[in-house]
Amino acid sequence: MSSMFDEEYYIPALSRHSCYFPDPRLASDEGLLAYGGDLSPMRLLSAYRQGIFPWYNENDPILWWSPNPRLILYPGKFKVRKSFRRVLKNKGFSVTFDRHFPEVIRQCASVRRKGQEKTWILPEIIEAYESLHDQGYAHSVEVHLDGRLVGGLYGVALGRAFFGESMFSLVSDASKVAFKALSDVLGAKGYDFIDCQMRTDHMVGLGAEVVPRDRFLDELEIALSDPGDTGYWHHFSWEYRDE
């Protein structure tokens, strides 16, 4: 992460009185676009509509990003390998939607991740996304085993795009089940893509693709041309069907 005061780039501070963002197409490939502002629902939704997301550490200002390239998954291109197919068929997982959003985001914040000493999902992030959930924009996928919440993910839906934020697993493969369920359900409902933000080998292994930022932003504009549906996803359901 470059310093916001790096001489090579000018990173503007955002006003709390406006939801303006600089053009993400002009950001460096690293993607740091601006800092400051707040995490109000209006600003967060404005950011996502422009392909921008917040990501910062404790004691830092709010940092806003739009990296190049971008990682996205097209529903229908999820890769199910033989070993994972056996998990889906035999492990006994069940999936719900928007039933346990507060628990999911807190589990995402508490699970330790390789190479990360502290979580970026700070209390103010939790509060902000719970507000988006209350307004019908942020959603969770929950994976259960023997009646216990063992995995899940959360993100933001706008138009025909879903912006994935974080996932967790308390048992092997649980977050992967959540991602498969999300991909299947959104594909059936006509969503264009799931934004996975930045490249990881794990997500690429599941079928996500690295695309140039300009292409991502062009496809996002098309996805947002459909207003989509807001509201809770309680009525969504998923069961694995062998392919």
C-alpha positions as CSV (number, residue, x, y, z in Angstrom):
1,M,0.0,0.0,0.0
2,S,1.6,3.3,-1.1
3,S,1.6,6.3,1.1
4,M,-1.2,8.7,0.3
5,F,1.6,11.3,0.3
6,D,3.7,9.5,-2.3
7,E,4.9,12.2,-4.7
8,E,4.0,10.0,-7.7
9,Y,0.3,10.3,-7.1
10,Y,-2.0,12.9,-5.7
11,I,-4.6,11.2,-3.5
12,P,-7.4,13.6,-2.7
13,A,-9.2,13.9,0.7
14,L,-13.0,13.5,0.5
15,S,-15.4,15.9,2.1
16,R,-18.0,14.7,4.6
17,H,-20.5,17.0,2.9
18,S,-20.3,15.4,-0.6
19,C,-20.4,11.8,-2.0
20,Y,-18.1,12.9,-4.9
21,F,-15.3,10.4,-5.9
22,P,-12.6,11.0,-8.5
23,D,-12.8,9.0,-11.7
24,P,-11.6,5.4,-10.9
25,R,-10.4,5.0,-14.5
26,L,-7.6,7.5,-13.6
27,A,-6.4,5.8,-10.5
28,S,-3.0,4.0,-10.4
29,D,-3.1,0.2,-11.0
30,E,-2.7,-0.2,-7.3
31,G,-6.0,1.4,-7.0
32,L,-5.8,3.9,-4.1
33,L,-8.2,6.6,-5.2
34,A,-9.1,8.8,-2.2
35,Y,-9.2,8.9,1.5
36,G,-11.4,10.3,4.2
37,G,-15.1,11.0,4.0
38,D,-17.4,8.6,6.0
39,L,-19.1,5.3,5.8
40,S,-22.7,6.6,5.4
41,P,-25.0,4.4,3.3
42,M,-25.3,7.1,0.6
43,R,-21.5,7.3,0.2
44,L,-21.0,3.5,0.2
45,L,-23.7,3.0,-2.4
46,S,-22.2,5.8,-4.5
47,A,-18.8,4.1,-4.2
48,Y,-20.0,0.7,-5.3
49,R,-21.9,2.1,-8.2
50,Q,-18.5,3.5,-9.5
51,G,-16.5,0.3,-8.8
52,I,-14.9,1.7,-5.6
53,F,-14.8,0.0,-2.2
54,P,-13.3,0.9,1.2
55,W,-10.4,-1.0,2.7
56,Y,-8.2,0.3,5.5
57,N,-6.6,-0.7,8.8
58,E,-7.3,0.5,12.3
59,N,-6.0,4.0,13.0
60,D,-5.8,4.8,9.3
61,P,-8.2,7.2,7.5
62,I,-10.8,5.5,5.4
63,L,-9.1,4.5,2.1
64,W,-11.1,4.0,-1.1
65,W,-9.9,1.6,-3.8
66,S,-10.5,0.7,-7.5
67,P,-7.6,-1.6,-8.4
68,N,-6.5,-2.6,-11.9
69,P,-7.0,-5.4,-12.9
70,R,-10.1,-6.6,-11.1
71,L,-11.2,-10.1,-10.2
72,I,-14.8,-11.1,-11.1
73,L,-16.8,-14.4,-11.3
74,Y,-19.4,-14.8,-13.9
75,P,-22.3,-17.0,-12.6
76,G,-22.2,-20.3,-14.4
77,K,-18.4,-20.4,-14.5
78,F,-17.9,-21.6,-11.0
79,K,-15.5,-24.6,-11.1
80,V,-16.6,-27.7,-9.2
81,R,-13.8,-30.1,-8.9
82,K,-14.4,-33.8,-8.1
83,S,-13.4,-33.5,-4.5
84,F,-15.7,-30.5,-3.9
85,R,-18.5,-32.3,-5.7
86,R,-18.2,-35.0,-3.1
87,V,-18.4,-32.4,-0.4
88,L,-21.5,-30.9,-1.9
89,K,-23.2,-34.2,-2.2
90,N,-22.2,-35.9,1.1
91,K,-21.2,-33.4,3.8
92,G,-24.8,-32.4,4.8
93,F,-24.4,-28.6,4.5
94,S,-27.5,-26.5,4.3
95,V,-27.7,-22.9,3.1
96,T,-29.8,-19.9,4.1
97,F,-29.8,-16.2,3.0
98,D,-30.1,-13.1,5.1
99,R,-31.1,-15.0,8.2
100,H,-27.9,-14.2,10.2
101,F,-26.3,-11.1,8.7
102,P,-24.9,-9.8,12.1
103,E,-23.4,-13.1,13.0
104,V,-21.8,-13.6,9.5
105,I,-20.1,-10.2,9.4
106,R,-18.8,-10.6,12.9
107,Q,-17.4,-14.1,12.1
108,C,-15.7,-12.6,9.0
109,A,-14.1,-10.0,11.3
110,S,-13.0,-12.6,13.9
111,V,-11.6,-15.4,11.8
112,R,-7.8,-15.2,11.5
113,R,-6.4,-15.2,8.0
114,K,-3.0,-16.1,6.8
115,G,-0.7,-13.1,6.5
116,Q,-3.1,-10.8,8.4
117,E,-2.4,-9.8,12.0
118,K,-5.6,-7.8,12.4
119,T,-8.9,-7.6,10.7
120,W,-9.9,-4.6,8.5
121,I,-13.6,-5.3,9.4
122,L,-13.6,-2.8,12.2
123,P,-16.6,-1.9,14.4
124,E,-17.5,1.1,12.2
125,I,-17.4,-1.2,9.1
126,I,-19.8,-3.6,10.8
127,E,-22.1,-0.8,11.7
128,A,-22.1,0.6,8.2
129,Y,-22.8,-2.7,6.5
130,E,-25.5,-3.5,9.0
131,S,-27.2,-0.3,8.0
132,L,-26.9,-1.3,4.3
133,H,-28.4,-4.7,5.2
134,D,-31.3,-2.9,7.0
135,Q,-31.9,-1.0,3.8
136,G,-31.9,-4.2,1.7
137,Y,-28.6,-3.6,-0.1
138,A,-26.1,-5.8,1.9
139,H,-26.8,-9.5,2.1
140,S,-25.4,-12.6,3.7
141,V,-25.2,-16.3,2.7
142,E,-25.1,-18.7,5.7
143,V,-23.9,-22.3,5.7
144,H,-25.1,-24.6,8.4
145,L,-23.9,-28.1,9.6
146,D,-25.8,-30.0,12.2
147,G,-27.8,-26.9,13.1
148,R,-24.7,-24.7,13.6
149,L,-23.5,-21.7,11.6
150,V,-20.1,-22.9,10.2
151,G,-19.5,-20.6,7.2
152,G,-20.8,-17.8,5.1
153,L,-20.1,-14.6,3.2
154,Y,-21.5,-11.1,2.9
155,G,-21.6,-8.3,0.2
156,V,-23.6,-5.7,-1.5
157,A,-26.1,-6.1,-4.4
158,L,-26.8,-3.4,-6.9
159,G,-28.6,-3.8,-10.2
160,R,-27.3,-7.1,-11.7
161,A,-24.0,-7.0,-9.8
162,F,-22.9,-8.4,-6.4
163,F,-19.9,-7.0,-4.7
164,G,-18.4,-9.6,-2.4
165,E,-16.7,-8.3,0.8
166,S,-15.6,-11.2,3.0
167,M,-16.2,-14.9,3.9
168,F,-15.4,-17.2,6.7
169,S,-15.2,-20.9,7.4
170,L,-15.3,-22.7,10.8
171,V,-15.1,-26.1,9.1
172,S,-13.4,-27.1,5.8
173,D,-15.1,-26.0,2.6
174,A,-18.0,-24.1,4.3
175,S,-17.1,-20.7,2.7
176,K,-16.7,-22.4,-0.7
177,V,-20.3,-23.9,-0.3
178,A,-21.5,-20.3,0.4
179,F,-19.9,-19.0,-2.7
180,K,-21.2,-21.8,-4.8
181,A,-24.7,-21.2,-3.5
182,L,-24.5,-17.5,-4.2
183,S,-23.2,-18.1,-7.7
184,D,-26.0,-20.5,-8.5
185,V,-28.8,-18.4,-7.1
186,L,-27.6,-15.1,-8.7
187,G,-27.0,-16.8,-12.0
188,A,-30.6,-18.1,-12.0
189,K,-31.8,-14.6,-11.2
190,G,-29.9,-13.0,-14.1
191,Y,-27.0,-11.3,-12.3
192,D,-24.1,-10.4,-14.6
193,F,-21.1,-11.0,-12.2
194,I,-19.8,-11.2,-8.7
195,D,-17.0,-8.7,-7.9
196,C,-14.2,-10.5,-6.0
197,Q,-12.1,-7.3,-5.9
198,M,-8.5,-8.4,-6.0
199,R,-6.8,-11.6,-7.3
200,T,-6.3,-14.6,-5.0
201,D,-5.2,-18.0,-6.1
202,H,-8.2,-19.5,-4.1
203,M,-10.8,-17.4,-6.0
204,V,-9.1,-18.1,-9.4
205,G,-9.3,-21.8,-8.6
206,L,-13.0,-21.4,-8.2
207,G,-13.4,-19.9,-11.6
208,A,-13.0,-16.1,-11.0
209,E,-11.3,-14.2,-13.9
210,V,-8.9,-11.3,-13.9
211,V,-10.1,-8.5,-16.1
212,P,-8.8,-5.0,-16.9
213,R,-10.4,-2.3,-14.7
214,D,-11.8,-0.5,-17.8
215,R,-13.7,-3.6,-18.8
216,F,-14.9,-4.2,-15.3
217,L,-16.3,-0.6,-15.1
218,D,-17.9,-0.9,-18.6
219,E,-19.6,-4.2,-17.5
220,L,-20.6,-2.6,-14.2
221,E,-22.3,0.3,-16.0
222,I,-24.4,-2.3,-18.0
223,A,-25.2,-4.3,-14.8
224,L,-26.5,-1.1,-13.1
225,S,-28.8,-0.2,-16.1
226,D,-31.2,-2.7,-14.5
227,P,-32.3,-1.3,-11.1
228,G,-32.6,-4.7,-9.6
229,D,-34.4,-5.6,-6.5
230,T,-33.8,-4.4,-3.0
231,G,-35.0,-6.1,0.1
232,Y,-34.2,-9.1,2.2
233,W,-33.2,-12.4,0.6
234,H,-35.0,-14.5,3.2
235,H,-37.0,-16.2,0.5
236,F,-33.9,-17.3,-1.5
237,S,-33.2,-21.1,-1.3
238,W,-30.5,-23.4,-2.7
239,E,-29.8,-27.1,-2.9
240,Y,-26.9,-28.6,-4.8
241,R,-27.9,-30.4,-8.0
242,D,-25.2,-32.7,-9.4
243,E,-23.9,-31.3,-12.7
